[in-house]
């Protein structure tokens, strides 16, 4: 299975109270995005582009716990992963 998707990761401060245009993303869409990101990160780890979660954290600017939470999506059963990806 090949999945092609452009991803953009942006994180603000925890208490960012800016008004944003558009509708907020649903939890399902967010889960779909995180599933796709987890697949990309997993491919980077398997191909040797990155050595560890720590290196992923440094490249993306995320914390190690955030990387771990994203990578936990790869531990879900395959049928649930497929469902998340079909919703995207």
Jmol script that loads the backbone (N, CA, C; Angstrom):
load data "model"
ATOM      1  N   UNK A   1       0.851  -1.163   0.000  1.00  0.00           N
ATOM      2  CA  UNK A   1       0.000   0.000   0.000  1.00  0.00           C
ATOM      3  C   UNK A   1       0.902   1.232   0.000  1.00  0.00           C
ATOM      4  N   UNK A   2       0.619   2.159  -0.894  1.00  0.00           N
ATOM      5  CA  UNK A   2       1.362   3.414  -0.940  1.00  0.00           C
ATOM      6  C   UNK A   2       0.425   4.548  -0.580  1.00  0.00           C
ATOM      7  N   UNK A   3       0.881   5.400   0.312  1.00  0.00           N
ATOM      8  CA  UNK A   3       0.081   6.537   0.744  1.00  0.00           C
ATOM      9  C   UNK A   3       0.871   7.793   0.441  1.00  0.00           C
ATOM     10  N   UNK A   4       0.257   8.695  -0.303  1.00  0.00           N
ATOM     11  CA  UNK A   4       0.904   9.960  -0.588  1.00  0.00           C
ATOM     12  C   UNK A   4       0.050  11.069  -0.009  1.00  0.00           C
ATOM     13  N   UNK A   5       0.660  11.875   0.836  1.00  0.00           N
ATOM     14  CA  UNK A   5      -0.070  12.970   1.463  1.00  0.00           C
ATOM     15  C   UNK A   5       0.927  14.020   1.901  1.00  0.00           C
ATOM     16  N   UNK A   6       0.636  15.256   1.597  1.00  0.00           N
ATOM     17  CA  UNK A   6       1.462  16.349   2.067  1.00  0.00           C
ATOM     18  C   UNK A   6       1.064  16.651   3.495  1.00  0.00           C
ATOM     19  N   UNK A   7       2.048  16.735   4.373  1.00  0.00           N
ATOM     20  CA  UNK A   7       1.740  17.026   5.764  1.00  0.00           C
ATOM     21  C   UNK A   7       2.426  18.304   6.184  1.00  0.00           C
ATOM     22  N   UNK A   8       1.788  19.032   7.045  1.00  0.00           N
ATOM     23  CA  UNK A   8       2.349  20.246   7.616  1.00  0.00           C
ATOM     24  C   UNK A   8       2.148  20.158   9.111  1.00  0.00           C
ATOM     25  N   UNK A   9       3.231  20.275   9.839  1.00  0.00           N
ATOM     26  CA  UNK A   9       3.149  20.191  11.294  1.00  0.00           C
ATOM     27  C   UNK A   9       3.412  21.581  11.849  1.00  0.00           C
ATOM     28  N   UNK A  10       2.459  22.094  12.597  1.00  0.00           N
ATOM     29  CA  UNK A  10       2.677  23.384  13.257  1.00  0.00           C
ATOM     30  C   UNK A  10       2.120  23.301  14.667  1.00  0.00           C
ATOM     31  N   UNK A  11       2.874  23.828  15.589  1.00  0.00           N
ATOM     32  CA  UNK A  11       2.471  23.798  16.979  1.00  0.00           C
ATOM     33  C   UNK A  11       2.636  25.189  17.562  1.00  0.00           C
ATOM     34  N   UNK A  12       1.658  25.619  18.317  1.00  0.00           N
ATOM     35  CA  UNK A  12       1.718  26.911  18.982  1.00  0.00           C
ATOM     36  C   UNK A  12       1.896  26.718  20.469  1.00  0.00           C
ATOM     37  N   UNK A  13       1.832  27.807  21.187  1.00  0.00           N
ATOM     38  CA  UNK A  13       1.923  27.731  22.639  1.00  0.00           C
ATOM     39  C   UNK A  13       0.664  27.070  23.174  1.00  0.00           C
ATOM     40  N   UNK A  14       0.772  26.466  24.312  1.00  0.00           N
ATOM     41  CA  UNK A  14      -0.368  25.748  24.888  1.00  0.00           C
ATOM     42  C   UNK A  14      -1.572  26.641  25.114  1.00  0.00           C
ATOM     43  N   UNK A  15      -1.338  27.866  25.489  1.00  0.00           N
ATOM     44  CA  UNK A  15      -2.453  28.766  25.800  1.00  0.00           C
ATOM     45  C   UNK A  15      -2.583  29.855  24.748  1.00  0.00           C
ATOM     46  N   UNK A  16      -2.488  29.439  23.520  1.00  0.00           N
ATOM     47  CA  UNK A  16      -2.589  30.361  22.400  1.00  0.00           C
ATOM     48  C   UNK A  16      -4.069  30.700  22.188  1.00  0.00           C
ATOM     49  N   UNK A  17      -4.441  31.937  22.409  1.00  0.00           N
ATOM     50  CA  UNK A  17      -5.846  32.337  22.325  1.00  0.00           C
ATOM     51  C   UNK A  17      -6.169  33.108  21.065  1.00  0.00           C
ATOM     52  N   UNK A  18      -5.441  32.844  19.990  1.00  0.00           N
ATOM     53  CA  UNK A  18      -5.709  33.533  18.743  1.00  0.00           C
ATOM     54  C   UNK A  18      -6.996  33.020  18.114  1.00  0.00           C
ATOM     55  N   UNK A  19      -7.698  33.914  17.430  1.00  0.00           N
ATOM     56  CA  UNK A  19      -8.885  33.525  16.674  1.00  0.00           C
ATOM     57  C   UNK A  19      -8.411  33.037  15.319  1.00  0.00           C
ATOM     58  N   UNK A  20      -8.873  31.898  14.918  1.00  0.00           N
ATOM     59  CA  UNK A  20      -8.444  31.312  13.655  1.00  0.00           C
ATOM     60  C   UNK A  20      -9.615  31.244  12.688  1.00  0.00           C
ATOM     61  N   UNK A  21      -9.317  31.429  11.421  1.00  0.00           N
ATOM     62  CA  UNK A  21     -10.350  31.320  10.390  1.00  0.00           C
ATOM     63  C   UNK A  21     -10.638  29.856  10.115  1.00  0.00           C
ATOM     64  N   UNK A  22     -11.845  29.572   9.675  1.00  0.00           N
ATOM     65  CA  UNK A  22     -12.208  28.212   9.313  1.00  0.00           C
ATOM     66  C   UNK A  22     -12.789  27.454  10.482  1.00  0.00           C
ATOM     67  N   UNK A  23     -13.149  26.237  10.192  1.00  0.00           N
ATOM     68  CA  UNK A  23     -13.755  25.374  11.204  1.00  0.00           C
ATOM     69  C   UNK A  23     -12.673  24.559  11.898  1.00  0.00           C
ATOM     70  N   UNK A  24     -12.850  24.294  13.170  1.00  0.00           N
ATOM     71  CA  UNK A  24     -11.862  23.445  13.843  1.00  0.00           C
ATOM     72  C   UNK A  24     -11.911  22.028  13.278  1.00  0.00           C
ATOM     73  N   UNK A  25     -10.773  21.370  13.259  1.00  0.00           N
ATOM     74  CA  UNK A  25     -10.720  20.006  12.755  1.00  0.00           C
ATOM     75  C   UNK A  25     -11.374  19.071  13.759  1.00  0.00           C
ATOM     76  N   UNK A  26     -12.054  18.087  13.231  1.00  0.00           N
ATOM     77  CA  UNK A  26     -12.662  17.111  14.130  1.00  0.00           C
ATOM     78  C   UNK A  26     -11.575  16.182  14.658  1.00  0.00           C
ATOM     79  N   UNK A  27     -11.879  15.475  15.726  1.00  0.00           N
ATOM     80  CA  UNK A  27     -10.920  14.543  16.301  1.00  0.00           C
ATOM     81  C   UNK A  27     -10.599  13.421  15.325  1.00  0.00           C
ATOM     82  N   UNK A  28     -11.568  13.045  14.509  1.00  0.00           N
ATOM     83  CA  UNK A  28     -11.338  11.976  13.542  1.00  0.00           C
ATOM     84  C   UNK A  28     -10.318  12.425  12.502  1.00  0.00           C
ATOM     85  N   UNK A  29     -10.487  13.636  11.980  1.00  0.00           N
ATOM     86  CA  UNK A  29      -9.521  14.124  10.993  1.00  0.00           C
ATOM     87  C   UNK A  29      -8.135  14.268  11.600  1.00  0.00           C
ATOM     88  N   UNK A  30      -8.068  14.712  12.824  1.00  0.00           N
ATOM     89  CA  UNK A  30      -6.779  14.846  13.506  1.00  0.00           C
ATOM     90  C   UNK A  30      -6.129  13.475  13.666  1.00  0.00           C
ATOM     91  N   UNK A  31      -6.916  12.488  14.031  1.00  0.00           N
ATOM     92  CA  UNK A  31      -6.391  11.127  14.177  1.00  0.00           C
ATOM     93  C   UNK A  31      -5.894  10.595  12.833  1.00  0.00           C
ATOM     94  N   UNK A  32      -6.597  10.927  11.758  1.00  0.00           N
ATOM     95  CA  UNK A  32      -6.173  10.512  10.422  1.00  0.00           C
ATOM     96  C   UNK A  32      -4.833  11.146  10.063  1.00  0.00           C
ATOM     97  N   UNK A  33      -4.678  12.424  10.378  1.00  0.00           N
ATOM     98  CA  UNK A  33      -3.414  13.112  10.103  1.00  0.00           C
ATOM     99  C   UNK A  33      -2.276  12.498  10.916  1.00  0.00           C
ATOM    100  N   UNK A  34      -2.542  12.229  12.181  1.00  0.00           N
ATOM    101  CA  UNK A  34      -1.504  11.643  13.027  1.00  0.00           C
ATOM    102  C   UNK A  34      -1.124  10.247  12.555  1.00  0.00           C
ATOM    103  N   UNK A  35      -2.103   9.484  12.045  1.00  0.00           N
ATOM    104  CA  UNK A  35      -1.817   8.157  11.500  1.00  0.00           C
ATOM    105  C   UNK A  35      -0.887   8.279  10.299  1.00  0.00           C
ATOM    106  N   UNK A  36      -1.164   9.239   9.419  1.00  0.00           N
ATOM    107  CA  UNK A  36      -0.325   9.439   8.240  1.00  0.00           C
ATOM    108  C   UNK A  36       1.080   9.884   8.640  1.00  0.00           C
ATOM    109  N   UNK A  37       1.170  10.759   9.624  1.00  0.00           N
ATOM    110  CA  UNK A  37       2.476  11.223  10.101  1.00  0.00           C
ATOM    111  C   UNK A  37       3.249  10.056  10.711  1.00  0.00           C
ATOM    112  N   UNK A  38       2.558   9.205  11.456  1.00  0.00           N
ATOM    113  CA  UNK A  38       3.214   8.043  12.065  1.00  0.00           C
ATOM    114  C   UNK A  38       3.788   7.123  10.993  1.00  0.00           C
ATOM    115  N   UNK A  39       3.077   6.966   9.890  1.00  0.00           N
ATOM    116  CA  UNK A  39       3.576   6.122   8.801  1.00  0.00           C
ATOM    117  C   UNK A  39       4.840   6.727   8.207  1.00  0.00           C
ATOM    118  N   UNK A  40       4.832   8.033   7.984  1.00  0.00           N
ATOM    119  CA  UNK A  40       6.012   8.718   7.436  1.00  0.00           C
ATOM    120  C   UNK A  40       7.197   8.567   8.389  1.00  0.00           C
ATOM    121  N   UNK A  41       6.960   8.824   9.660  1.00  0.00           N
ATOM    122  CA  UNK A  41       8.043   8.695  10.643  1.00  0.00           C
ATOM    123  C   UNK A  41       8.580   7.271  10.693  1.00  0.00           C
ATOM    124  N   UNK A  42       7.691   6.288  10.615  1.00  0.00           N
ATOM    125  CA  UNK A  42       8.090   4.892  10.641  1.00  0.00           C
ATOM    126  C   UNK A  42       8.957   4.563   9.425  1.00  0.00           C
ATOM    127  N   UNK A  43       8.580   5.087   8.265  1.00  0.00           N
ATOM    128  CA  UNK A  43       9.382   4.870   7.057  1.00  0.00           C
ATOM    129  C   UNK A  43      10.767   5.494   7.203  1.00  0.00           C
ATOM    130  N   UNK A  44      10.844   6.677   7.804  1.00  0.00           N
ATOM    131  CA  UNK A  44      12.136   7.331   8.028  1.00  0.00           C
ATOM    132  C   UNK A  44      13.015   6.479   8.941  1.00  0.00           C
ATOM    133  N   UNK A  45      12.400   5.905   9.978  1.00  0.00           N
ATOM    134  CA  UNK A  45      13.171   5.068  10.907  1.00  0.00           C
ATOM    135  C   UNK A  45      13.659   3.795  10.218  1.00  0.00           C
ATOM    136  N   UNK A  46      12.780   3.161   9.440  1.00  0.00           N
ATOM    137  CA  UNK A  46      13.158   1.908   8.775  1.00  0.00           C
ATOM    138  C   UNK A  46      14.208   2.118   7.698  1.00  0.00           C
ATOM    139  N   UNK A  47      14.135   3.241   6.985  1.00  0.00           N
ATOM    140  CA  UNK A  47      15.078   3.500   5.894  1.00  0.00           C
ATOM    141  C   UNK A  47      16.410   4.041   6.399  1.00  0.00           C
ATOM    142  N   UNK A  48      16.472   4.434   7.656  1.00  0.00           N
ATOM    143  CA  UNK A  48      17.707   4.951   8.225  1.00  0.00           C
ATOM    144  C   UNK A  48      17.884   6.452   8.061  1.00  0.00           C
ATOM    145  N   UNK A  49      16.851   7.144   7.590  1.00  0.00           N
ATOM    146  CA  UNK A  49      16.948   8.609   7.481  1.00  0.00           C
ATOM    147  C   UNK A  49      17.114   9.245   8.848  1.00  0.00           C
ATOM    148  N   UNK A  50      16.492   8.632   9.849  1.00  0.00           N
ATOM    149  CA  UNK A  50      16.672   9.059  11.237  1.00  0.00           C
ATOM    150  C   UNK A  50      17.000   7.821  12.059  1.00  0.00           C
ATOM    151  N   UNK A  51      17.714   8.036  13.147  1.00  0.00           N
ATOM    152  CA  UNK A  51      18.170   6.923  13.973  1.00  0.00           C
ATOM    153  C   UNK A  51      17.210   6.585  15.111  1.00  0.00           C
ATOM    154  N   UNK A  52      16.493   7.598  15.625  1.00  0.00           N
ATOM    155  CA  UNK A  52      15.707   7.365  16.832  1.00  0.00           C
ATOM    156  C   UNK A  52      14.580   8.374  16.958  1.00  0.00           C
ATOM    157  N   UNK A  53      13.737   8.149  17.947  1.00  0.00           N
ATOM    158  CA  UNK A  53      12.670   9.101  18.257  1.00  0.00           C
ATOM    159  C   UNK A  53      13.260  10.448  18.666  1.00  0.00           C
ATOM    160  N   UNK A  54      14.399  10.404  19.328  1.00  0.00           N
ATOM    161  CA  UNK A  54      15.045  11.646  19.755  1.00  0.00           C
ATOM    162  C   UNK A  54      15.437  12.489  18.546  1.00  0.00           C
ATOM    163  N   UNK A  55      15.951  11.848  17.522  1.00  0.00           N
ATOM    164  CA  UNK A  55      16.311  12.581  16.309  1.00  0.00           C
ATOM    165  C   UNK A  55      15.063  13.120  15.605  1.00  0.00           C
ATOM    166  N   UNK A  56      13.989  12.325  15.589  1.00  0.00           N
ATOM    167  CA  UNK A  56      12.724  12.816  15.041  1.00  0.00           C
ATOM    168  C   UNK A  56      12.254  14.057  15.798  1.00  0.00           C
ATOM    169  N   UNK A  57      12.391  14.013  17.115  1.00  0.00           N
ATOM    170  CA  UNK A  57      11.970  15.144  17.941  1.00  0.00           C
ATOM    171  C   UNK A  57      12.796  16.388  17.612  1.00  0.00           C
ATOM    172  N   UNK A  58      14.076  16.216  17.419  1.00  0.00           N
ATOM    173  CA  UNK A  58      14.938  17.350  17.095  1.00  0.00           C
ATOM    174  C   UNK A  58      14.597  17.930  15.727  1.00  0.00           C
ATOM    175  N   UNK A  59      14.330  17.072  14.750  1.00  0.00           N
ATOM    176  CA  UNK A  59      14.022  17.522  13.391  1.00  0.00           C
ATOM    177  C   UNK A  59      12.688  18.261  13.348  1.00  0.00           C
ATOM    178  N   UNK A  60      11.682  17.722  14.037  1.00  0.00           N
ATOM    179  CA  UNK A  60      10.332  18.274  13.949  1.00  0.00           C
ATOM    180  C   UNK A  60      10.048  19.363  14.966  1.00  0.00           C
ATOM    181  N   UNK A  61      10.856  19.429  16.019  1.00  0.00           N
ATOM    182  CA  UNK A  61      10.592  20.399  17.074  1.00  0.00           C
ATOM    183  C   UNK A  61       9.567  19.912  18.078  1.00  0.00           C
ATOM    184  N   UNK A  62       9.208  18.645  17.985  1.00  0.00           N
ATOM    185  CA  UNK A  62       8.270  18.050  18.939  1.00  0.00           C
ATOM    186  C   UNK A  62       9.055  17.485  20.115  1.00  0.00           C
ATOM    187  N   UNK A  63       8.349  17.189  21.190  1.00  0.00           N
ATOM    188  CA  UNK A  63       9.008  16.559  22.338  1.00  0.00           C
ATOM    189  C   UNK A  63       9.010  15.038  22.140  1.00  0.00           C
ATOM    190  N   UNK A  64       9.853  14.356  22.894  1.00  0.00           N
ATOM    191  CA  UNK A  64       9.880  12.894  22.814  1.00  0.00           C
ATOM    192  C   UNK A  64       8.523  12.273  23.148  1.00  0.00           C
ATOM    193  N   UNK A  65       7.809  12.754  24.192  1.00  0.00           N
ATOM    194  CA  UNK A  65       6.489  12.177  24.464  1.00  0.00           C
ATOM    195  C   UNK A  65       5.499  12.392  23.310  1.00  0.00           C
ATOM    196  N   UNK A  66       5.580  13.534  22.633  1.00  0.00           N
ATOM    197  CA  UNK A  66       4.689  13.769  21.485  1.00  0.00           C
ATOM    198  C   UNK A  66       4.996  12.802  20.345  1.00  0.00           C
ATOM    199  N   UNK A  67       6.274  12.568  20.099  1.00  0.00           N
ATOM    200  CA  UNK A  67       6.673  11.597  19.068  1.00  0.00           C
ATOM    201  C   UNK A  67       6.152  10.214  19.443  1.00  0.00           C
ATOM    202  N   UNK A  68       6.283   9.850  20.701  1.00  0.00           N
ATOM    203  CA  UNK A  68       5.802   8.541  21.160  1.00  0.00           C
ATOM    204  C   UNK A  68       4.297   8.404  20.977  1.00  0.00           C
ATOM    205  N   UNK A  69       3.557   9.466  21.296  1.00  0.00           N
ATOM    206  CA  UNK A  69       2.094   9.416  21.121  1.00  0.00           C
ATOM    207  C   UNK A  69       1.728   9.263  19.647  1.00  0.00           C
ATOM    208  N   UNK A  70       2.463   9.938  18.769  1.00  0.00           N
ATOM    209  CA  UNK A  70       2.197   9.800  17.335  1.00  0.00           C
ATOM    210  C   UNK A  70       2.529   8.386  16.878  1.00  0.00           C
ATOM    211  N   UNK A  71       3.661   7.857  17.308  1.00  0.00           N
ATOM    212  CA  UNK A  71       4.082   6.528  16.875  1.00  0.00           C
ATOM    213  C   UNK A  71       3.197   5.419  17.439  1.00  0.00           C
ATOM    214  N   UNK A  72       2.475   5.704  18.515  1.00  0.00           N
ATOM    215  CA  UNK A  72       1.532   4.718  19.066  1.00  0.00           C
ATOM    216  C   UNK A  72       0.437   4.359  18.061  1.00  0.00           C
ATOM    217  N   UNK A  73       0.179   5.237  17.106  1.00  0.00           N
ATOM    218  CA  UNK A  73      -0.809   4.931  16.070  1.00  0.00           C
ATOM    219  C   UNK A  73      -0.384   3.724  15.246  1.00  0.00           C
ATOM    220  N   UNK A  74       0.915   3.461  15.131  1.00  0.00           N
ATOM    221  CA  UNK A  74       1.400   2.310  14.385  1.00  0.00           C
ATOM    222  C   UNK A  74       1.153   1.005  15.152  1.00  0.00           C
ATOM    223  N   UNK A  75       0.810   1.092  16.421  1.00  0.00           N
ATOM    224  CA  UNK A  75       0.544  -0.102  17.221  1.00  0.00           C
ATOM    225  C   UNK A  75      -0.918  -0.532  17.150  1.00  0.00           C
ATOM    226  N   UNK A  76      -1.747   0.305  16.549  1.00  0.00           N
ATOM    227  CA  UNK A  76      -3.163  -0.045  16.411  1.00  0.00           C
ATOM    228  C   UNK A  76      -3.297  -1.205  15.430  1.00  0.00           C
ATOM    229  N   UNK A  77      -4.367  -1.979  15.545  1.00  0.00           N
ATOM    230  CA  UNK A  77      -4.582  -3.055  14.579  1.00  0.00           C
ATOM    231  C   UNK A  77      -4.671  -2.498  13.156  1.00  0.00           C
ATOM    232  N   UNK A  78      -4.230  -3.293  12.195  1.00  0.00           N
ATOM    233  CA  UNK A  78      -4.169  -2.838  10.805  1.00  0.00           C
ATOM    234  C   UNK A  78      -5.525  -2.356  10.305  1.00  0.00           C
ATOM    235  N   UNK A  79      -6.596  -3.050  10.675  1.00  0.00           N
ATOM    236  CA  UNK A  79      -7.914  -2.634  10.188  1.00  0.00           C
ATOM    237  C   UNK A  79      -8.300  -1.257  10.723  1.00  0.00           C
ATOM    238  N   UNK A  80      -7.899  -0.920  11.941  1.00  0.00           N
ATOM    239  CA  UNK A  80      -8.188   0.408  12.480  1.00  0.00           C
ATOM    240  C   UNK A  80      -7.324   1.467  11.813  1.00  0.00           C
ATOM    241  N   UNK A  81      -6.082   1.108  11.474  1.00  0.00           N
ATOM    242  CA  UNK A  81      -5.223   2.038  10.747  1.00  0.00           C
ATOM    243  C   UNK A  81      -5.832   2.357   9.378  1.00  0.00           C
ATOM    244  N   UNK A  82      -6.336   1.331   8.699  1.00  0.00           N
ATOM    245  CA  UNK A  82      -6.942   1.525   7.375  1.00  0.00           C
ATOM    246  C   UNK A  82      -8.187   2.410   7.474  1.00  0.00           C
ATOM    247  N   UNK A  83      -8.966   2.222   8.528  1.00  0.00           N
ATOM    248  CA  UNK A  83     -10.155   3.043   8.718  1.00  0.00           C
ATOM    249  C   UNK A  83      -9.767   4.491   8.925  1.00  0.00           C
ATOM    250  N   UNK A  84      -8.761   4.734   9.753  1.00  0.00           N
ATOM    251  CA  UNK A  84      -8.305   6.113   9.985  1.00  0.00           C
ATOM    252  C   UNK A  84      -7.815   6.757   8.691  1.00  0.00           C
ATOM    253  N   UNK A  85      -7.100   6.000   7.872  1.00  0.00           N
ATOM    254  CA  UNK A  85      -6.565   6.554   6.640  1.00  0.00           C
ATOM    255  C   UNK A  85      -7.640   6.785   5.584  1.00  0.00           C
ATOM    256  N   UNK A  86      -8.690   5.986   5.610  1.00  0.00           N
ATOM    257  CA  UNK A  86      -9.766   6.172   4.621  1.00  0.00           C
ATOM    258  C   UNK A  86     -10.626   7.374   4.936  1.00  0.00           C
ATOM    259  N   UNK A  87     -10.595   7.841   6.182  1.00  0.00           N
ATOM    260  CA  UNK A  87     -11.393   8.985   6.590  1.00  0.00           C
ATOM    261  C   UNK A  87     -10.721  10.290   6.170  1.00  0.00           C
ATOM    262  N   UNK A  88      -9.391  10.269   6.046  1.00  0.00           N
ATOM    263  CA  UNK A  88      -8.612  11.493   5.778  1.00  0.00           C
ATOM    264  C   UNK A  88      -9.077  12.261   4.567  1.00  0.00           C
TER     265      UNK A  88
END
end "model"
wireframe off; spacefill off
backbone 0.3
color backbone group
